[in-house]
Amino acid sequence: MLKDKHRVIEGLLGLQMICCMLEEITVSFVPSLRVIYFLPELIGALYILLMAHGFFRRGARLTLRGGSEGVLPALYAAWAVAAVAWGSFAPAEIVSRLRYIIFGAAAFYAARSYLTDRGGIRIINLMTAAQGVNLVLTVYQNFIMKLHPDFCNGIFGFVEYNNAAQGCFCVALSVLGLCCFISGTWGPARSFALIGMSCVICAVAEIKIYFVVFAVCAVAAVLLKRHSPAEKRRIALGAAVLAVLFVIAYNIIAVVLPNNLYTFFSLEGYLRYEGRTDYAGRLNTIPFVFENLFGSDPVRALFGVGTGSAADGYIYELGKTFSELGFVGVALLLAVPVGVLVSYLRSRAGGRTPEKLFTAVYAIAFIIAIVAWNCTFTRFAYLNFFFLGLCNVRLGADSGKRLRGRESV
């Protein structure tokens, strides 16, 4: 019975990931189906109930699986719920905000505590196939539909600005491919196919920051792991292939939007690009919100103006969290990826699996995304937290034979 419940939770989690990958393109083609935007939450509610059933059945005894960092998203969610008390009490905005925060935390815990090797392999295989479809759709949207690159987001649709979701998805699969290649879990064909598709997708969609984030993550992946001679050879090969892929992507961007290439090679150029607005951008969020929303009042800045009161006024997640939840909220949010990274650093060398390396490196991308993208608590949230929680599975070819059921809490 216990194993059956684990399988149901795992199956629901996989179904939720499929919905998150396909809902945007479905609604782009058939706008009347917008109701499917609520399917991920419905699915999440079902596996939350199953997890809660185990919690209460065992006398409410909490077991921290995979380390105490497993509850850090719940702490952030609890602070967001508490912050409703000093907000503007706008029901629609409160629900809209808490919806992604609570279910994002649940997706993280479900992936971390209930996902088996076989389930993880199946979901990643589906994501690999989805990335192939993503590539075809992105190219089609740009060169056949003649859409602006901002709307060429493949499976993430073409009617809304979903560059952040597209870029973050590509970063996640690229980092996963790189970590599995370095460690020998995957061969070069699969790893570099994922990375190559992601490079082309982000070049066509003009998601320049993908290349910066992925480069940072690639360096981090090399630095975070102790390497055998075989792994060092794979790193050298990987560096050469990545250099070729980046050159190809650069030339694609030169065709798509040549006027924005200056941001790659000049700090002054990038600052000018970011300075197109005097509002809260990527580089000035904290001082802008502190001065203009909080009136430089440190007490207000500590707690924020309350959940559902200000997030819609800002583009990036740092501004949303800081405005509504204050410095406390920012600290709790950053504690989630930092906790994942610290957990990896504290683990013994033998326990540093390719999958744990991936989540540690993706934690760095997660932090950058908080500052530079709006994908932390959006419809992409469940994919985002799934990737961050993908540490207790083995994605090797023989890993699916070992079902590692976990007891519920």
Contacts in CASP RR format, 6 or more apart in sequence:
PFRMAT RR
TARGET T0000
AUTHOR 0000-0000-0000
METHOD contacts of the structure
MODEL  1
MLKDKHRVIEGLLGLQMICCMLEEITVSFVPSLRVIYFLPELIGALYILL
MAHGFFRRGARLTLRGGSEGVLPALYAAWAVAAVAWGSFAPAEIVSRLRY
IIFGAAAFYAARSYLTDRGGIRIINLMTAAQGVNLVLTVYQNFIMKLHPD
FCNGIFGFVEYNNAAQGCFCVALSVLGLCCFISGTWGPARSFALIGMSCV
ICAVAEIKIYFVVFAVCAVAAVLLKRHSPAEKRRIALGAAVLAVLFVIAY
NIIAVVLPNNLYTFFSLEGYLRYEGRTDYAGRLNTIPFVFENLFGSDPVR
ALFGVGTGSAADGYIYELGKTFSELGFVGVALLLAVPVGVLVSYLRSRAG
GRTPEKLFTAVYAIAFIIAIVAWNCTFTRFAYLNFFFLGLCNVRLGADSG
KRLRGRESV
2 407 0 8 1.000
2 408 0 8 1.000
3 405 0 8 1.000
5 50 0 8 1.000
5 53 0 8 1.000
5 54 0 8 1.000
5 408 0 8 1.000
6 114 0 8 1.000
6 116 0 8 1.000
6 405 0 8 1.000
6 406 0 8 1.000
6 408 0 8 1.000
8 47 0 8 1.000
8 50 0 8 1.000
9 47 0 8 1.000
9 50 0 8 1.000
9 51 0 8 1.000
9 110 0 8 1.000
9 114 0 8 1.000
9 408 0 8 1.000
10 114 0 8 1.000
10 115 0 8 1.000
10 116 0 8 1.000
10 119 0 8 1.000
11 119 0 8 1.000
12 43 0 8 1.000
12 44 0 8 1.000
12 46 0 8 1.000
12 47 0 8 1.000
12 50 0 8 1.000
13 47 0 8 1.000
13 107 0 8 1.000
13 110 0 8 1.000
13 111 0 8 1.000
13 114 0 8 1.000
13 115 0 8 1.000
13 123 0 8 1.000
13 386 0 8 1.000
14 119 0 8 1.000
14 122 0 8 1.000
14 123 0 8 1.000
14 126 0 8 1.000
15 43 0 8 1.000
16 40 0 8 1.000
16 43 0 8 1.000
16 44 0 8 1.000
16 47 0 8 1.000
16 107 0 8 1.000
16 382 0 8 1.000
17 123 0 8 1.000
17 126 0 8 1.000
17 127 0 8 1.000
17 382 0 8 1.000
17 383 0 8 1.000
17 386 0 8 1.000
18 126 0 8 1.000
19 36 0 8 1.000
19 39 0 8 1.000
19 40 0 8 1.000
19 43 0 8 1.000
20 40 0 8 1.000
20 379 0 8 1.000
20 380 0 8 1.000
20 382 0 8 1.000
20 383 0 8 1.000
21 126 0 8 1.000
21 127 0 8 1.000
21 130 0 8 1.000
21 155 0 8 1.000
21 383 0 8 1.000
22 130 0 8 1.000
22 155 0 8 1.000
23 36 0 8 1.000
23 37 0 8 1.000
23 39 0 8 1.000
23 40 0 8 1.000
23 379 0 8 1.000
24 153 0 8 1.000
24 155 0 8 1.000
24 156 0 8 1.000
24 157 0 8 1.000
24 160 0 8 1.000
24 162 0 8 1.000
24 165 0 8 1.000
24 379 0 8 1.000
25 137 0 8 1.000
25 154 0 8 1.000
25 155 0 8 1.000
25 156 0 8 1.000
25 157 0 8 1.000
25 158 0 8 1.000
26 33 0 8 1.000
26 36 0 8 1.000
27 33 0 8 1.000
27 34 0 8 1.000
27 36 0 8 1.000
27 37 0 8 1.000
27 157 0 8 1.000
27 159 0 8 1.000
28 157 0 8 1.000
28 158 0 8 1.000
28 159 0 8 1.000
31 159 0 8 1.000
37 379 0 8 1.000
40 103 0 8 1.000
40 379 0 8 1.000
40 382 0 8 1.000
41 99 0 8 1.000
41 103 0 8 1.000
44 103 0 8 1.000
44 106 0 8 1.000
44 107 0 8 1.000
44 110 0 8 1.000
45 103 0 8 1.000
47 106 0 8 1.000
47 110 0 8 1.000
47 114 0 8 1.000
48 103 0 8 1.000
48 106 0 8 1.000
50 408 0 8 1.000
51 106 0 8 1.000
51 109 0 8 1.000
51 110 0 8 1.000
51 113 0 8 1.000
51 114 0 8 1.000
51 408 0 8 1.000
51 409 0 8 1.000
53 408 0 8 1.000
54 408 0 8 1.000
54 409 0 8 1.000
55 62 0 8 1.000
55 408 0 8 1.000
55 409 0 8 1.000
57 408 0 8 1.000
58 408 0 8 1.000
58 409 0 8 1.000
61 409 0 8 1.000
62 409 0 8 1.000
63 407 0 8 1.000
63 409 0 8 1.000
64 70 0 8 1.000
64 71 0 8 1.000
65 112 0 8 1.000
65 113 0 8 1.000
65 392 0 8 1.000
65 406 0 8 1.000
65 409 0 8 1.000
66 112 0 8 1.000
66 113 0 8 1.000
66 343 0 8 1.000
66 391 0 8 1.000
66 392 0 8 1.000
67 343 0 8 1.000
69 336 0 8 1.000
69 339 0 8 1.000
69 340 0 8 1.000
69 342 0 8 1.000
69 343 0 8 1.000
70 108 0 8 1.000
70 109 0 8 1.000
70 112 0 8 1.000
70 113 0 8 1.000
71 109 0 8 1.000
72 332 0 8 1.000
72 335 0 8 1.000
72 336 0 8 1.000
72 339 0 8 1.000
73 104 0 8 1.000
73 105 0 8 1.000
73 108 0 8 1.000
73 109 0 8 1.000
73 336 0 8 1.000
73 385 0 8 1.000
74 105 0 8 1.000
74 109 0 8 1.000
75 332 0 8 1.000
75 335 0 8 1.000
76 101 0 8 1.000
76 105 0 8 1.000
76 329 0 8 1.000
76 332 0 8 1.000
76 333 0 8 1.000
76 335 0 8 1.000
76 336 0 8 1.000
77 98 0 8 1.000
77 101 0 8 1.000
77 102 0 8 1.000
77 105 0 8 1.000
79 325 0 8 1.000
79 328 0 8 1.000
79 329 0 8 1.000
79 332 0 8 1.000
80 97 0 8 1.000
80 98 0 8 1.000
80 101 0 8 1.000
80 102 0 8 1.000
80 307 0 8 1.000
80 324 0 8 1.000
80 325 0 8 1.000
80 329 0 8 1.000
81 98 0 8 1.000
81 102 0 8 1.000
81 307 0 8 1.000
83 303 0 8 1.000
83 304 0 8 1.000
83 306 0 8 1.000
83 307 0 8 1.000
83 324 0 8 1.000
83 325 0 8 1.000
84 94 0 8 1.000
84 98 0 8 1.000
84 306 0 8 1.000
84 307 0 8 1.000
84 308 0 8 1.000
85 306 0 8 1.000
86 303 0 8 1.000
86 304 0 8 1.000
86 305 0 8 1.000
86 306 0 8 1.000
87 305 0 8 1.000
87 306 0 8 1.000
87 307 0 8 1.000
87 308 0 8 1.000
87 309 0 8 1.000
87 324 0 8 1.000
88 305 0 8 1.000
88 306 0 8 1.000
88 308 0 8 1.000
88 309 0 8 1.000
90 308 0 8 1.000
90 309 0 8 1.000
93 308 0 8 1.000
93 309 0 8 1.000
93 311 0 8 1.000
93 312 0 8 1.000
94 307 0 8 1.000
94 308 0 8 1.000
96 308 0 8 1.000
97 307 0 8 1.000
97 308 0 8 1.000
97 311 0 8 1.000
97 320 0 8 1.000
97 324 0 8 1.000
97 377 0 8 1.000
98 307 0 8 1.000
100 377 0 8 1.000
100 378 0 8 1.000
100 379 0 8 1.000
100 381 0 8 1.000
101 377 0 8 1.000
101 381 0 8 1.000
103 381 0 8 1.000
103 382 0 8 1.000
104 377 0 8 1.000
104 381 0 8 1.000
104 382 0 8 1.000
104 384 0 8 1.000
104 385 0 8 1.000
105 385 0 8 1.000
107 381 0 8 1.000
107 382 0 8 1.000
107 385 0 8 1.000
107 386 0 8 1.000
108 336 0 8 1.000
108 385 0 8 1.000
108 386 0 8 1.000
108 388 0 8 1.000
108 389 0 8 1.000
111 385 0 8 1.000
111 386 0 8 1.000
111 388 0 8 1.000
111 389 0 8 1.000
111 390 0 8 1.000
112 389 0 8 1.000
112 391 0 8 1.000
112 392 0 8 1.000
113 392 0 8 1.000
113 406 0 8 1.000
113 409 0 8 1.000
114 405 0 8 1.000
114 406 0 8 1.000
114 408 0 8 1.000
115 123 0 8 1.000
115 390 0 8 1.000
115 392 0 8 1.000
115 393 0 8 1.000
116 393 0 8 1.000
116 400 0 8 1.000
116 403 0 8 1.000
116 404 0 8 1.000
116 405 0 8 1.000
117 393 0 8 1.000
117 394 0 8 1.000
117 395 0 8 1.000
117 399 0 8 1.000
117 400 0 8 1.000
117 401 0 8 1.000
117 402 0 8 1.000
117 403 0 8 1.000
117 404 0 8 1.000
118 399 0 8 1.000
118 400 0 8 1.000
118 401 0 8 1.000
118 403 0 8 1.000
119 393 0 8 1.000
119 400 0 8 1.000
120 390 0 8 1.000
120 393 0 8 1.000
120 395 0 8 1.000
121 393 0 8 1.000
121 395 0 8 1.000
121 396 0 8 1.000
121 399 0 8 1.000
121 400 0 8 1.000
123 386 0 8 1.000
124 176 0 8 1.000
124 395 0 8 1.000
127 173 0 8 1.000
128 173 0 8 1.000
128 190 0 8 1.000
128 194 0 8 1.000
130 155 0 8 1.000
131 169 0 8 1.000
131 170 0 8 1.000
131 173 0 8 1.000
131 194 0 8 1.000
131 197 0 8 1.000
131 198 0 8 1.000
131 201 0 8 1.000
132 197 0 8 1.000
133 154 0 8 1.000
133 155 0 8 1.000
134 154 0 8 1.000
134 155 0 8 1.000
134 156 0 8 1.000
134 166 0 8 1.000
134 169 0 8 1.000
134 197 0 8 1.000
134 201 0 8 1.000
135 197 0 8 1.000
135 200 0 8 1.000
135 201 0 8 1.000
137 154 0 8 1.000
137 155 0 8 1.000
137 157 0 8 1.000
138 152 0 8 1.000
138 153 0 8 1.000
138 154 0 8 1.000
138 166 0 8 1.000
138 200 0 8 1.000
138 201 0 8 1.000
138 204 0 8 1.000
138 205 0 8 1.000
139 200 0 8 1.000
139 204 0 8 1.000
141 147 0 8 1.000
141 151 0 8 1.000
141 152 0 8 1.000
141 153 0 8 1.000
141 154 0 8 1.000
141 157 0 8 1.000
141 158 0 8 1.000
142 149 0 8 1.000
142 152 0 8 1.000
142 204 0 8 1.000
142 205 0 8 1.000
142 256 0 8 1.000
143 204 0 8 1.000
145 158 0 8 1.000
147 158 0 8 1.000
149 204 0 8 1.000
149 205 0 8 1.000
149 206 0 8 1.000
149 256 0 8 1.000
149 257 0 8 1.000
150 161 0 8 1.000
150 163 0 8 1.000
150 205 0 8 1.000
150 206 0 8 1.000
151 157 0 8 1.000
151 158 0 8 1.000
151 159 0 8 1.000
151 160 0 8 1.000
151 161 0 8 1.000
152 158 0 8 1.000
152 204 0 8 1.000
152 205 0 8 1.000
153 162 0 8 1.000
153 163 0 8 1.000
153 165 0 8 1.000
153 166 0 8 1.000
153 205 0 8 1.000
154 166 0 8 1.000
154 201 0 8 1.000
154 205 0 8 1.000
156 162 0 8 1.000
156 165 0 8 1.000
156 166 0 8 1.000
156 169 0 8 1.000
156 380 0 8 1.000
162 380 0 8 1.000
163 205 0 8 1.000
163 207 0 8 1.000
164 369 0 8 1.000
164 373 0 8 1.000
164 374 0 8 1.000
164 375 0 8 1.000
164 378 0 8 1.000
164 380 0 8 1.000
165 375 0 8 1.000
165 378 0 8 1.000
165 379 0 8 1.000
165 380 0 8 1.000
165 383 0 8 1.000
166 201 0 8 1.000
166 202 0 8 1.000
166 205 0 8 1.000
166 207 0 8 1.000
167 202 0 8 1.000
167 205 0 8 1.000
167 207 0 8 1.000
167 209 0 8 1.000
167 210 0 8 1.000
167 373 0 8 1.000
167 375 0 8 1.000
168 365 0 8 1.000
168 369 0 8 1.000
168 373 0 8 1.000
168 375 0 8 1.000
168 380 0 8 1.000
168 383 0 8 1.000
168 384 0 8 1.000
169 380 0 8 1.000
169 383 0 8 1.000
170 198 0 8 1.000
170 201 0 8 1.000
170 202 0 8 1.000
170 207 0 8 1.000
170 210 0 8 1.000
170 214 0 8 1.000
171 198 0 8 1.000
171 210 0 8 1.000
171 213 0 8 1.000
171 214 0 8 1.000
171 217 0 8 1.000
171 362 0 8 1.000
171 365 0 8 1.000
172 362 0 8 1.000
172 365 0 8 1.000
172 383 0 8 1.000
172 384 0 8 1.000
172 387 0 8 1.000
173 194 0 8 1.000
173 195 0 8 1.000
173 198 0 8 1.000
174 194 0 8 1.000
174 195 0 8 1.000
174 196 0 8 1.000
174 198 0 8 1.000
174 199 0 8 1.000
174 214 0 8 1.000
174 217 0 8 1.000
175 214 0 8 1.000
175 217 0 8 1.000
175 218 0 8 1.000
175 221 0 8 1.000
175 358 0 8 1.000
175 361 0 8 1.000
175 362 0 8 1.000
175 365 0 8 1.000
176 194 0 8 1.000
176 358 0 8 1.000
176 362 0 8 1.000
176 387 0 8 1.000
177 186 0 8 1.000
177 190 0 8 1.000
177 191 0 8 1.000
177 194 0 8 1.000
177 195 0 8 1.000
178 191 0 8 1.000
178 195 0 8 1.000
178 217 0 8 1.000
178 218 0 8 1.000
178 221 0 8 1.000
178 238 0 8 1.000
179 185 0 8 1.000
179 221 0 8 1.000
179 354 0 8 1.000
179 355 0 8 1.000
179 357 0 8 1.000
179 358 0 8 1.000
179 361 0 8 1.000
180 186 0 8 1.000
180 187 0 8 1.000
180 190 0 8 1.000
180 191 0 8 1.000
180 354 0 8 1.000
180 358 0 8 1.000
180 395 0 8 1.000
180 396 0 8 1.000
181 187 0 8 1.000
181 188 0 8 1.000
181 191 0 8 1.000
181 192 0 8 1.000
181 234 0 8 1.000
181 238 0 8 1.000
182 221 0 8 1.000
182 222 0 8 1.000
182 225 0 8 1.000
182 227 0 8 1.000
182 231 0 8 1.000
182 234 0 8 1.000
182 235 0 8 1.000
182 354 0 8 1.000
182 357 0 8 1.000
183 225 0 8 1.000
183 231 0 8 1.000
183 353 0 8 1.000
183 354 0 8 1.000
183 357 0 8 1.000
184 230 0 8 1.000
184 231 0 8 1.000
184 234 0 8 1.000
184 354 0 8 1.000
185 354 0 8 1.000
185 395 0 8 1.000
185 396 0 8 1.000
186 395 0 8 1.000
186 396 0 8 1.000
188 237 0 8 1.000
188 238 0 8 1.000
188 241 0 8 1.000
192 238 0 8 1.000
192 241 0 8 1.000
192 245 0 8 1.000
195 241 0 8 1.000
195 242 0 8 1.000
195 245 0 8 1.000
196 245 0 8 1.000
198 210 0 8 1.000
198 214 0 8 1.000
199 210 0 8 1.000
199 211 0 8 1.000
199 245 0 8 1.000
199 246 0 8 1.000
199 248 0 8 1.000
199 249 0 8 1.000
200 248 0 8 1.000
200 249 0 8 1.000
200 252 0 8 1.000
201 207 0 8 1.000
202 208 0 8 1.000
202 210 0 8 1.000
202 211 0 8 1.000
202 249 0 8 1.000
203 248 0 8 1.000
203 249 0 8 1.000
203 250 0 8 1.000
203 252 0 8 1.000
203 253 0 8 1.000
203 256 0 8 1.000
204 252 0 8 1.000
204 256 0 8 1.000
206 253 0 8 1.000
206 256 0 8 1.000
206 257 0 8 1.000
206 260 0 8 1.000
208 253 0 8 1.000
208 260 0 8 1.000
208 263 0 8 1.000
208 264 0 8 1.000
209 372 0 8 1.000
209 373 0 8 1.000
211 246 0 8 1.000
211 249 0 8 1.000
211 264 0 8 1.000
213 365 0 8 1.000
213 368 0 8 1.000
213 369 0 8 1.000
213 372 0 8 1.000
216 364 0 8 1.000
216 365 0 8 1.000
216 368 0 8 1.000
217 361 0 8 1.000
217 362 0 8 1.000
217 364 0 8 1.000
217 365 0 8 1.000
218 242 0 8 1.000
220 360 0 8 1.000
220 361 0 8 1.000
220 364 0 8 1.000
221 357 0 8 1.000
221 361 0 8 1.000
222 235 0 8 1.000
224 344 0 8 1.000
224 345 0 8 1.000
224 357 0 8 1.000
224 360 0 8 1.000
224 361 0 8 1.000
225 231 0 8 1.000
225 352 0 8 1.000
225 357 0 8 1.000
226 349 0 8 1.000
226 352 0 8 1.000
227 235 0 8 1.000
250 261 0 8 1.000
250 264 0 8 1.000
253 260 0 8 1.000
253 261 0 8 1.000
254 261 0 8 1.000
260 273 0 8 1.000
262 269 0 8 1.000
262 273 0 8 1.000
263 269 0 8 1.000
263 270 0 8 1.000
263 273 0 8 1.000
271 283 0 8 1.000
274 281 0 8 1.000
274 282 0 8 1.000
274 283 0 8 1.000
275 281 0 8 1.000
279 288 0 8 1.000
280 288 0 8 1.000
280 289 0 8 1.000
280 314 0 8 1.000
280 315 0 8 1.000
280 316 0 8 1.000
280 319 0 8 1.000
281 288 0 8 1.000
281 315 0 8 1.000
281 316 0 8 1.000
282 316 0 8 1.000
282 371 0 8 1.000
282 372 0 8 1.000
285 314 0 8 1.000
285 316 0 8 1.000
285 318 0 8 1.000
285 319 0 8 1.000
285 322 0 8 1.000
285 371 0 8 1.000
286 318 0 8 1.000
286 322 0 8 1.000
289 301 0 8 1.000
289 314 0 8 1.000
289 319 0 8 1.000
289 322 0 8 1.000
289 323 0 8 1.000
290 296 0 8 1.000
290 301 0 8 1.000
293 305 0 8 1.000
293 310 0 8 1.000
293 323 0 8 1.000
294 300 0 8 1.000
294 301 0 8 1.000
294 304 0 8 1.000
294 305 0 8 1.000
301 322 0 8 1.000
301 326 0 8 1.000
301 327 0 8 1.000
302 326 0 8 1.000
302 327 0 8 1.000
302 328 0 8 1.000
303 325 0 8 1.000
303 326 0 8 1.000
303 328 0 8 1.000
304 322 0 8 1.000
304 323 0 8 1.000
304 324 0 8 1.000
304 325 0 8 1.000
304 326 0 8 1.000
305 323 0 8 1.000
305 324 0 8 1.000
306 324 0 8 1.000
306 325 0 8 1.000
307 324 0 8 1.000
307 325 0 8 1.000
308 324 0 8 1.000
309 323 0 8 1.000
309 324 0 8 1.000
310 320 0 8 1.000
310 323 0 8 1.000
310 324 0 8 1.000
311 319 0 8 1.000
311 320 0 8 1.000
311 321 0 8 1.000
311 323 0 8 1.000
311 324 0 8 1.000
313 320 0 8 1.000
313 323 0 8 1.000
314 320 0 8 1.000
314 323 0 8 1.000
315 374 0 8 1.000
316 370 0 8 1.000
316 371 0 8 1.000
316 372 0 8 1.000
316 373 0 8 1.000
316 374 0 8 1.000
317 333 0 8 1.000
317 369 0 8 1.000
317 370 0 8 1.000
317 371 0 8 1.000
317 373 0 8 1.000
317 374 0 8 1.000
317 375 0 8 1.000
317 376 0 8 1.000
317 377 0 8 1.000
318 330 0 8 1.000
318 370 0 8 1.000
318 371 0 8 1.000
320 374 0 8 1.000
320 377 0 8 1.000
321 329 0 8 1.000
321 330 0 8 1.000
321 333 0 8 1.000
321 370 0 8 1.000
322 329 0 8 1.000
322 330 0 8 1.000
325 332 0 8 1.000
325 333 0 8 1.000
333 370 0 8 1.000
333 376 0 8 1.000
334 367 0 8 1.000
334 370 0 8 1.000
336 366 0 8 1.000
336 388 0 8 1.000
337 363 0 8 1.000
337 364 0 8 1.000
337 366 0 8 1.000
337 367 0 8 1.000
337 388 0 8 1.000
338 363 0 8 1.000
338 367 0 8 1.000
339 363 0 8 1.000
340 359 0 8 1.000
340 360 0 8 1.000
340 362 0 8 1.000
340 363 0 8 1.000
340 388 0 8 1.000
340 389 0 8 1.000
340 391 0 8 1.000
341 360 0 8 1.000
341 363 0 8 1.000
341 364 0 8 1.000
343 356 0 8 1.000
343 360 0 8 1.000
343 391 0 8 1.000
344 352 0 8 1.000
344 356 0 8 1.000
344 357 0 8 1.000
344 359 0 8 1.000
344 360 0 8 1.000
345 360 0 8 1.000
347 356 0 8 1.000
353 391 0 8 1.000
353 394 0 8 1.000
354 395 0 8 1.000
355 390 0 8 1.000
355 391 0 8 1.000
355 392 0 8 1.000
355 393 0 8 1.000
355 394 0 8 1.000
355 395 0 8 1.000
356 391 0 8 1.000
358 387 0 8 1.000
358 390 0 8 1.000
358 391 0 8 1.000
359 387 0 8 1.000
359 388 0 8 1.000
359 389 0 8 1.000
359 390 0 8 1.000
359 391 0 8 1.000
362 387 0 8 1.000
362 388 0 8 1.000
363 388 0 8 1.000
366 376 0 8 1.000
366 384 0 8 1.000
366 388 0 8 1.000
369 375 0 8 1.000
369 376 0 8 1.000
369 384 0 8 1.000
370 376 0 8 1.000
375 381 0 8 1.000
375 384 0 8 1.000
376 384 0 8 1.000
392 404 0 8 1.000
393 399 0 8 1.000
394 400 0 8 1.000
394 402 0 8 1.000
END
